[in-house]
Amino acid sequence: AVTPGLGEGVPAARELGMPVLAGVMTPTDILTARTLGATALKIFPAAQAGGPDYVKALRGPFPHEPLVPVGGVDEAAARAHLAA
């Protein structure tokens, strides 16, 4: 399941045994998503959040979280995100 945020959809999908790509923006969102059982994290909107530099900054405290940048990610930005 893909959710726009951290509402009731995350635990509901997990109860059904579904993996969840939860929408997050902040470190607090990431911690909440982890608590709710999200299996991957959708950084949205990635371009407006700071792009690859923001994703790289999140990698510091969250090196093992699966981050998926979404929103404003074109081919050039995708390469930069992968490098982050």
Secondary structure as the mmCIF struct_conf table of DSSP 4:
data_model
#
loop_
_struct_conf.conf_type_id
_struct_conf.id
_struct_conf.beg_label_comp_id
_struct_conf.beg_label_asym_id
_struct_conf.beg_label_seq_id
_struct_conf.end_label_comp_id
_struct_conf.end_label_asym_id
_struct_conf.end_label_seq_id
STRN STRN1 VAL A 2 THR A 3
BEND BEND1 PRO A 4 GLY A 7
TURN_TY1_P TURN_TY1_P1 GLU A 8 GLU A 8
HELX_RH_AL_P HELX_RH_AL_P1 GLY A 9 GLU A 15
TURN_TY1_P TURN_TY1_P2 LEU A 16 GLY A 17
STRN STRN2 LEU A 21 VAL A 24
BEND BEND2 THR A 26 THR A 26
HELX_RH_AL_P HELX_RH_AL_P2 PRO A 27 LEU A 36
TURN_TY1_P TURN_TY1_P3 GLY A 37 GLY A 37
BEND BEND3 THR A 39 THR A 39
STRN STRN3 ALA A 40 ILE A 43
TURN_TY1_P TURN_TY1_P4 PHE A 44 PRO A 45
HELX_RH_AL_P HELX_RH_AL_P3 ALA A 46 ALA A 49
TURN_TY1_P TURN_TY1_P5 GLY A 50 GLY A 50
HELX_RH_AL_P HELX_RH_AL_P4 GLY A 51 ARG A 59
TURN_TY1_P TURN_TY1_P6 GLY A 60 PRO A 61
TURN_TY1_P TURN_TY1_P7 PRO A 63 HIS A 64
BEND BEND4 GLU A 65 GLU A 65
STRN STRN4 LEU A 67 PRO A 69
BEND BEND5 GLY A 71 GLY A 72
HELX_RH_AL_P HELX_RH_AL_P5 GLU A 75 ALA A 83
#
